[in-house]
Amino acid sequence: MAGDPRARPRLLVLGAGPAQLGLLEAARARGDLEAIAVDRDPRAAGFPLATERAVLSSEDEDAIDRLARARRVDGIVSPGADWPVGIAARVAQRMGLPHPIDARTGALATSKARQREAFAAAGVPHAGLLDQGDAGLPVPCVVKAPDRQGQRGLTLVRSPGELGRALELARAESRSGAVLVEELVDGPEVTVNAVSVAGRFVPLTVTDRLTAEPPAFGVALAHVWPSLHDTTGPVAAAGAAVAALGVREGPSYTQLRLGPYGPVVMEVAARLGGGHDAELCEAALGVDLNGLAIDAALGRPGTRLLQAPAPVAGGAAIVFLVPPPGMLRAVGGVDAAQASEGVRWVRIYRRPGDVLAPLRRGADRAGAVLATGPGREEALERARRAADAVRFRVDADAP
């Protein structure tokens, strides 16, 4: 190990925003390790949970490498964010640290284009690519940047006249300048949250992903467990997709659409889901998925946490908070929402003075509620009721 074996292990966490809160809370609660959090935002919500903080971009690979070596970390993890997954894998490999995935898998996991090549080679059902050079490109279709997440550069094109603008947007967001144009797969969305242990794919929660209408195409408004749909096909497709990318250890997050001919894989992330999926998993099954991710990053076997997981709640739901646009002045009703029946927690991502944009992508959401209930509908209703109690007071005329 690169770190001092006589000290508590040091875990470098890439990101300290909303998507990393659950893992940072889990690390702090354990008390047997030091968590060093990295984020470019000095006001990042997760910084108070960390043992140490570093104000730098989690996408600056050279800086991450220098910090990891200077602090002699024992593991690196990127929960809830795609691009740093590859950085974590490469830095860990160069330092000789244990890591759930290698650099090759990290590269596949952070490129939707490479993922589709791997899926095609393995026979995994996935959204088909459309040739941008074809005359009469069929619509509707989906245009996206292949190396972004959170709906950045993502557009549902419903008419030929919208295609040019969608391509410009995706190209502007793309790190490489490349753009993907995919067929639109009609059908409900589900997410398979799983963990792999020594090559064994262990599905945990399969959740229904309730999404917003365009122009916020693809933005999740809620995750609800258990799914209303038969989960056999989605679990099998997710397991095949994860294997095609070479993920043999650690958490994975697979989004699928249930099309007219069966489940279709949209994308796989070799990490925890960024929408509090791990916390929902613990509320539903009692499985500490954040803890599993920590163990995987430190090279510790996680089998002790996978002993016949069984439901501990009848239903669980995450509902995201969507504020009105404008400058945030205050947030009220949080205590009342937190005290609502079945509510586990209420999280607010934004602070007074922040400018809130109209909902277009995941980053425009302002918080979330986790609730449980005797069934999925009760859990969803409790989460929605609590969300309705939260009031964002904004100055709509502020720049």
Backbone torsions as a table, in degrees:
resi	resn	phi	psi	omega
1	MET	NA	147.0	179.6
2	ALA	-73.9	-27.5	-176.8
3	GLY	-85.1	173.2	178.9
4	ASP	-75.3	117.9	-176.8
5	PRO	-66.6	-14.6	180.0
6	ARG	-87.2	-13.1	-179.9
7	ALA	-99.1	170.6	173.3
8	ARG	-63.9	141.4	178.0
9	PRO	-58.0	147.5	178.5
10	ARG	-109.6	125.4	179.8
11	LEU	-113.4	123.4	177.0
12	LEU	-91.0	119.2	-176.9
13	VAL	-106.3	118.2	-177.4
14	LEU	-87.6	100.4	-177.9
15	GLY	113.5	143.8	177.8
16	ALA	-140.0	29.0	179.6
17	GLY	-94.9	-164.9	-178.0
18	PRO	-54.6	-37.5	-177.0
19	ALA	-71.4	-15.5	-178.3
20	GLN	-106.2	-2.2	-174.5
21	LEU	-59.7	-44.1	-176.5
22	GLY	-61.4	-45.3	-179.6
23	LEU	-67.5	-40.1	178.7
24	LEU	-64.8	-37.9	175.5
25	GLU	-63.4	-42.5	179.6
26	ALA	-64.4	-40.3	179.0
27	ALA	-64.3	-42.1	179.6
28	ARG	-65.8	-40.1	-177.8
29	ALA	-66.2	-30.4	-178.4
30	ARG	-66.6	-40.4	176.8
31	GLY	73.6	1.7	-177.2
32	ASP	-111.6	16.5	176.2
33	LEU	-152.9	163.0	176.3
34	GLU	-104.8	129.6	179.0
35	ALA	-107.3	120.2	176.4
36	ILE	-103.2	112.7	-175.9
37	ALA	-98.5	139.7	179.9
38	VAL	-118.8	130.4	174.7
39	ASP	-160.9	145.8	180.0
40	ARG	-75.7	-18.8	-178.4
41	ASP	-89.9	113.9	-179.6
42	PRO	-64.4	-16.3	178.6
43	ARG	-101.4	18.2	-177.2
44	ALA	-54.1	135.5	-172.8
45	ALA	-62.5	-26.6	-176.3
46	GLY	-86.3	-9.7	-176.8
47	PHE	-58.4	-42.0	-179.8
48	PRO	-61.7	-19.5	-179.7
49	LEU	-84.1	-14.6	-174.1
50	ALA	-88.3	155.3	173.9
51	THR	-71.6	-40.9	175.8
52	GLU	-135.0	157.4	176.1
53	ARG	-132.0	150.0	177.1
54	ALA	-133.9	119.9	-178.9
55	VAL	-86.9	90.3	175.0
56	LEU	-157.5	162.6	-175.9
57	SER	-70.6	134.6	175.6
58	SER	-72.6	-3.6	177.4
59	GLU	-104.4	4.6	178.0
60	ASP	-91.9	93.0	-172.2
61	GLU	-62.7	-41.5	-179.5
62	ASP	-62.7	-43.0	-180.0
63	ALA	-66.6	-39.6	177.6
64	ILE	-62.1	-43.2	179.5
65	ASP	-60.4	-46.5	-179.6
66	ARG	-63.2	-42.7	-179.9
67	LEU	-64.5	-44.4	-179.2
68	ALA	-59.3	-40.7	179.7
69	ARG	-73.0	-41.6	-178.8
70	ALA	-63.4	-37.9	-179.0
71	ARG	-92.5	0.7	175.7
72	ARG	50.6	54.5	-176.2
73	VAL	-72.7	158.4	-179.0
74	ASP	-103.7	-8.7	179.3
75	GLY	-170.0	157.8	-180.0
76	ILE	-133.5	137.4	-179.3
77	VAL	-139.3	143.7	175.6
78	SER	-123.5	87.6	178.6
79	PRO	-84.6	133.3	170.6
80	GLY	78.2	0.8	-178.6
81	ALA	-137.9	132.8	-171.5
82	ASP	-76.0	-57.4	-170.1
83	TRP	-57.9	-42.8	178.1
84	PRO	-64.5	-14.1	175.6
85	VAL	-57.9	-46.1	178.7
86	GLY	-66.1	-39.1	178.4
87	ILE	-62.0	-46.0	178.9
88	ALA	-58.8	-43.3	-178.8
89	ALA	-64.9	-43.2	-177.8
90	ARG	-69.5	-44.0	-180.0
91	VAL	-64.3	-43.7	178.6
92	ALA	-60.6	-41.1	-179.3
93	GLN	-65.6	-42.4	179.0
94	ARG	-65.0	-33.3	-179.0
95	MET	-86.9	-7.2	-177.7
96	GLY	73.5	27.7	179.3
97	LEU	-88.8	151.8	172.3
98	PRO	-64.9	144.7	178.9
99	HIS	-158.0	144.1	-175.5
100	PRO	-66.3	-27.7	179.4
101	ILE	-129.6	154.9	176.8
102	ASP	-92.1	177.8	-175.1
103	ALA	-63.8	-35.7	179.9
104	ARG	-63.2	-47.6	179.1
105	THR	-65.2	-35.6	176.6
106	GLY	-61.0	-38.7	178.2
107	ALA	-67.3	-40.9	178.3
108	LEU	-65.6	-41.2	-174.8
109	ALA	-69.3	-20.1	-176.3
110	THR	-106.1	11.5	177.1
111	SER	-133.5	114.2	179.1
112	LYS	-64.9	-31.0	178.9
113	ALA	-67.1	-46.7	179.4
114	ARG	-66.6	-35.7	176.5
115	GLN	-57.4	-46.0	-177.2
116	ARG	-64.7	-33.5	175.1
117	GLU	-64.3	-42.8	179.3
118	ALA	-66.8	-40.5	178.4
119	PHE	-62.6	-43.8	-179.1
120	ALA	-62.0	-41.6	-179.3
121	ALA	-66.0	-31.4	-177.3
122	ALA	-95.4	-1.1	-179.7
123	GLY	73.7	27.1	178.9
124	VAL	-84.1	128.5	179.1
125	PRO	-65.6	126.1	-177.2
126	HIS	-148.2	164.6	-179.6
127	ALA	-63.8	130.7	-177.3
128	GLY	-77.6	145.0	177.1
129	LEU	-85.1	145.0	177.6
130	LEU	-108.7	142.2	-178.9
131	ASP	-77.8	116.7	-177.6
132	GLN	-66.8	-16.9	-179.0
133	GLY	-86.6	-9.7	-178.6
134	ASP	-69.0	138.8	172.5
135	ALA	-73.2	141.6	179.1
136	GLY	69.0	45.6	178.3
137	LEU	-54.2	126.1	-174.5
138	PRO	-67.0	139.9	174.0
139	VAL	-126.1	150.1	4.2
140	PRO	-72.6	154.2	174.6
141	CYS	-147.1	173.7	-177.5
142	VAL	-120.3	129.2	177.3
143	VAL	-111.5	134.6	-177.3
144	LYS	-149.9	156.5	169.2
145	ALA	-81.9	130.4	-172.5
146	PRO	-74.7	-9.3	-173.9
147	ASP	-129.4	32.1	176.2
148	ARG	-128.6	163.7	176.7
149	GLN	-133.1	179.3	176.3
150	GLY	66.5	27.9	177.3
151	GLN	69.4	15.4	175.2
152	ARG	-72.1	122.3	-179.7
153	GLY	77.7	13.9	-177.7
154	LEU	-101.2	130.2	179.8
155	THR	-141.5	136.3	167.8
156	LEU	-89.1	116.5	-179.1
157	VAL	-95.3	118.8	-175.7
158	ARG	-106.5	-10.7	178.0
159	SER	-148.4	154.3	-179.0
160	PRO	-56.1	-32.7	-179.0
161	GLY	-67.0	-18.2	-179.5
162	GLU	-87.4	-12.0	-171.3
163	LEU	-65.2	-44.6	-176.9
164	GLY	-59.0	-46.7	179.6
165	ARG	-64.5	-39.0	179.2
166	ALA	-63.7	-40.4	178.2
167	LEU	-65.1	-40.5	178.3
168	GLU	-62.2	-44.4	-178.9
169	LEU	-63.2	-46.4	-179.2
170	ALA	-64.1	-41.4	-179.3
171	ARG	-65.5	-38.0	179.1
172	ALA	-66.1	-33.0	-179.4
173	GLU	-85.3	-24.7	-175.0
174	SER	-66.6	135.5	177.4
175	ARG	-67.9	-36.1	-175.4
176	SER	-96.5	-11.9	-173.9
177	GLY	88.1	-6.7	178.9
178	ALA	-79.7	155.9	-178.4
179	VAL	-136.4	142.9	173.9
180	LEU	-110.0	137.4	171.1
181	VAL	-120.4	120.2	-174.1
182	GLU	-119.3	155.9	169.9
183	GLU	-64.3	148.6	174.0
184	LEU	-86.0	119.9	176.9
185	VAL	-94.5	112.0	179.3
186	ASP	-79.2	136.8	177.3
187	GLY	145.5	165.4	179.5
188	PRO	-66.3	155.8	179.6
189	GLU	-103.4	140.6	173.3
190	VAL	-133.2	157.5	177.1
191	THR	-124.9	131.4	175.3
192	VAL	-104.9	113.6	174.6
193	ASN	-99.0	126.7	-172.1
194	ALA	-145.8	173.8	172.5
195	VAL	-138.5	145.2	176.5
196	SER	-110.5	135.2	179.6
197	VAL	-130.3	113.1	-179.2
198	ALA	53.1	40.2	177.7
199	GLY	85.5	-4.4	178.6
200	ARG	-91.7	122.6	-179.5
201	PHE	-84.6	119.5	-177.0
202	VAL	-116.1	100.2	177.8
203	PRO	-70.9	141.7	-179.8
204	LEU	-115.0	-82.7	179.7
205	THR	-107.5	138.2	168.9
206	VAL	-113.1	114.9	-173.7
207	THR	-114.6	148.1	171.2
208	ASP	-81.1	131.9	-177.7
209	ARG	-104.4	105.4	-178.7
210	LEU	-90.7	121.4	-170.2
211	THR	-116.2	162.7	-179.2
212	ALA	-80.5	162.7	175.1
213	GLU	-82.5	156.9	173.4
214	PRO	-54.4	146.5	12.1
215	PRO	-83.5	3.3	177.6
216	ALA	-92.6	44.3	-176.5
217	PHE	-57.6	128.6	176.2
218	GLY	86.7	-6.7	-178.8
219	VAL	-79.0	125.2	-179.7
220	ALA	-75.1	130.1	172.1
221	LEU	-97.9	-22.5	-179.9
222	ALA	-162.3	151.4	167.8
223	HIS	-118.7	129.3	-174.8
224	VAL	-129.6	133.4	179.3
225	TRP	-127.8	142.3	-2.6
226	PRO	-79.0	162.8	-179.5
227	SER	-67.3	150.1	174.4
228	LEU	-75.5	-13.7	-170.0
229	HIS	-103.8	161.8	173.2
230	ASP	-63.0	121.6	-173.9
231	THR	-92.6	-2.6	-176.5
232	THR	-60.5	-50.4	-179.0
233	GLY	-64.6	-48.0	178.1
234	PRO	-59.4	-39.3	179.3
235	VAL	-64.9	-43.7	179.4
236	ALA	-63.4	-43.3	179.9
237	ALA	-66.2	-40.3	178.4
238	ALA	-64.0	-42.9	178.4
239	GLY	-60.9	-40.9	178.9
240	ALA	-67.2	-39.2	-179.7
241	ALA	-66.4	-44.0	178.8
242	VAL	-61.6	-42.7	178.4
243	ALA	-64.7	-37.1	-179.6
244	ALA	-63.2	-29.0	178.4
245	LEU	-86.4	-8.1	179.1
246	GLY	86.6	17.8	178.3
247	VAL	-78.8	115.5	179.7
248	ARG	-116.8	-13.7	-179.8
249	GLU	-138.3	150.4	170.3
250	GLY	87.6	-179.1	-174.2
251	PRO	-76.2	156.5	172.0
252	SER	-145.1	157.2	-174.6
253	TYR	-138.9	113.5	-175.0
254	THR	-120.1	123.6	176.2
255	GLN	-98.4	134.3	-179.9
256	LEU	-135.1	154.9	166.5
257	ARG	-112.7	141.8	178.9
258	LEU	-93.1	91.1	-175.9
259	GLY	-80.5	178.8	-177.7
260	PRO	-64.7	-19.5	-179.1
261	TYR	-113.8	13.5	178.1
262	GLY	124.4	-178.4	-177.7
263	PRO	-69.2	141.1	179.4
264	VAL	-126.4	125.7	-179.4
265	VAL	-76.6	127.8	176.6
266	MET	-93.4	-44.1	177.0
267	GLU	-167.6	157.8	176.6
268	VAL	-123.7	138.4	172.5
269	ALA	-118.8	130.2	179.3
270	ALA	-88.7	62.9	-174.5
271	ARG	-168.3	178.5	170.4
272	LEU	-70.9	148.5	173.7
273	GLY	-63.6	149.3	-176.5
274	GLY	-89.3	1.8	-178.5
275	GLY	-109.1	40.1	179.5
276	HIS	63.7	29.4	-179.4
277	ASP	-62.8	-36.2	-179.9
278	ALA	-66.8	-38.1	178.8
279	GLU	-68.7	-37.2	175.4
280	LEU	-63.2	-39.9	178.8
281	CYS	-60.1	-43.4	179.7
282	GLU	-67.0	-38.8	178.6
283	ALA	-66.3	-34.1	-177.0
284	ALA	-83.5	-43.7	-171.5
285	LEU	-115.7	-10.8	-175.5
286	GLY	76.2	11.2	179.7
287	VAL	-94.1	124.9	-178.4
288	ASP	-81.8	83.3	-177.7
289	LEU	-68.2	-33.3	173.4
290	ASN	-61.4	-41.9	177.5
291	GLY	-63.4	-37.5	176.6
292	LEU	-62.8	-40.4	178.8
293	ALA	-65.6	-39.2	176.7
294	ILE	-62.9	-47.3	179.8
295	ASP	-60.5	-41.8	-179.7
296	ALA	-63.1	-39.5	-179.7
297	ALA	-67.7	-27.1	-180.0
298	LEU	-96.0	2.9	178.9
299	GLY	74.8	24.1	179.8
300	ARG	-98.1	138.7	176.9
301	PRO	-61.5	138.7	-178.7
302	GLY	-108.4	14.2	-173.5
303	THR	-65.8	-25.9	-177.5
304	ARG	-64.5	-22.7	-178.6
305	LEU	-92.2	4.4	-174.8
306	LEU	-118.8	28.9	-178.5
307	GLN	-80.3	96.1	175.4
308	ALA	44.9	64.8	179.3
309	PRO	-60.6	135.4	-179.8
310	ALA	-135.3	152.4	-178.3
311	PRO	-58.1	138.4	172.8
312	VAL	-111.9	-1.3	176.0
313	ALA	-143.7	154.7	178.0
314	GLY	-76.2	-28.5	179.8
315	GLY	-158.6	156.1	177.7
316	ALA	-148.1	148.0	-177.6
317	ALA	-149.5	140.8	167.4
318	ILE	-107.0	126.4	173.4
319	VAL	-119.7	128.0	-178.4
320	PHE	-88.5	149.2	-178.5
321	LEU	-95.1	124.6	-179.0
322	VAL	-113.9	109.2	-175.9
323	PRO	-86.1	163.6	170.2
324	PRO	-72.0	152.4	179.8
325	PRO	-72.3	152.5	179.3
326	GLY	136.6	-176.5	177.1
327	MET	-83.8	127.0	-177.7
328	LEU	-72.8	126.3	177.4
329	ARG	-100.2	-42.6	-178.0
330	ALA	-162.8	160.3	175.6
331	VAL	-123.8	125.7	179.5
332	GLY	-122.0	168.9	175.7
333	GLY	80.1	4.9	-176.7
334	VAL	-66.9	-42.2	-179.7
335	ASP	-62.7	-41.3	178.6
336	ALA	-65.2	-41.4	178.6
337	ALA	-63.7	-42.6	-179.4
338	GLN	-63.9	-31.1	-178.3
339	ALA	-84.4	-3.1	-178.2
340	SER	-66.3	152.4	-178.7
341	GLU	-58.2	131.0	174.8
342	GLY	80.5	-4.6	-176.5
343	VAL	-80.0	125.1	177.6
344	ARG	-82.5	-45.5	177.6
345	TRP	-161.6	161.4	171.7
346	VAL	-125.6	128.4	179.4
347	ARG	-118.9	133.5	177.0
348	ILE	-112.2	123.9	-177.1
349	TYR	-87.2	-24.6	-169.7
350	ARG	-107.5	159.2	-179.5
351	ARG	-124.7	157.1	175.6
352	PRO	-53.0	136.6	-176.6
353	GLY	100.7	-19.1	176.7
354	ASP	-71.3	144.1	176.3
355	VAL	-94.3	121.9	-176.9
356	LEU	-96.9	126.0	-177.8
357	ALA	-92.9	158.9	171.8
358	PRO	-59.8	150.7	-176.0
359	LEU	-66.4	115.9	175.4
360	ARG	-131.8	-31.9	-178.8
361	ARG	-146.8	174.5	-174.4
362	GLY	-58.9	-33.4	-177.8
363	ALA	-67.6	-12.7	179.3
364	ASP	-82.9	-9.1	176.3
365	ARG	-72.4	152.0	-171.5
366	ALA	-114.4	1.8	179.6
367	GLY	167.8	-173.0	-178.4
368	ALA	-157.7	158.4	176.4
369	VAL	-127.2	136.0	172.4
370	LEU	-113.7	126.3	179.1
371	ALA	-137.0	154.6	174.2
372	THR	-123.7	164.8	178.9
373	GLY	-163.5	177.6	179.9
374	PRO	-66.8	-17.5	176.8
375	GLY	-152.3	173.4	-175.9
376	ARG	-65.2	-40.7	-177.6
377	GLU	-67.3	-37.9	177.2
378	GLU	-65.2	-41.5	179.0
379	ALA	-62.7	-43.4	-179.7
380	LEU	-65.4	-42.3	179.2
381	GLU	-63.3	-41.2	179.2
382	ARG	-64.3	-42.2	179.7
383	ALA	-65.7	-41.1	179.3
384	ARG	-66.7	-38.8	179.0
385	ARG	-63.3	-42.0	178.5
386	ALA	-66.5	-40.4	178.5
387	ALA	-61.2	-38.2	179.6
388	ASP	-66.5	-23.8	-179.3
389	ALA	-76.9	-18.9	-179.6
390	VAL	-82.2	129.5	-176.0
391	ARG	-119.1	121.7	175.8
392	PHE	-98.8	115.1	177.8
393	ARG	-94.9	117.6	-174.0
394	VAL	-126.5	156.5	171.3
395	ASP	-98.0	100.5	-174.1
396	ALA	-67.9	-20.0	-177.1
397	ASP	-92.5	-2.4	-179.3
398	ALA	-70.4	148.3	-179.3
399	PRO	-69.1	NA	NA
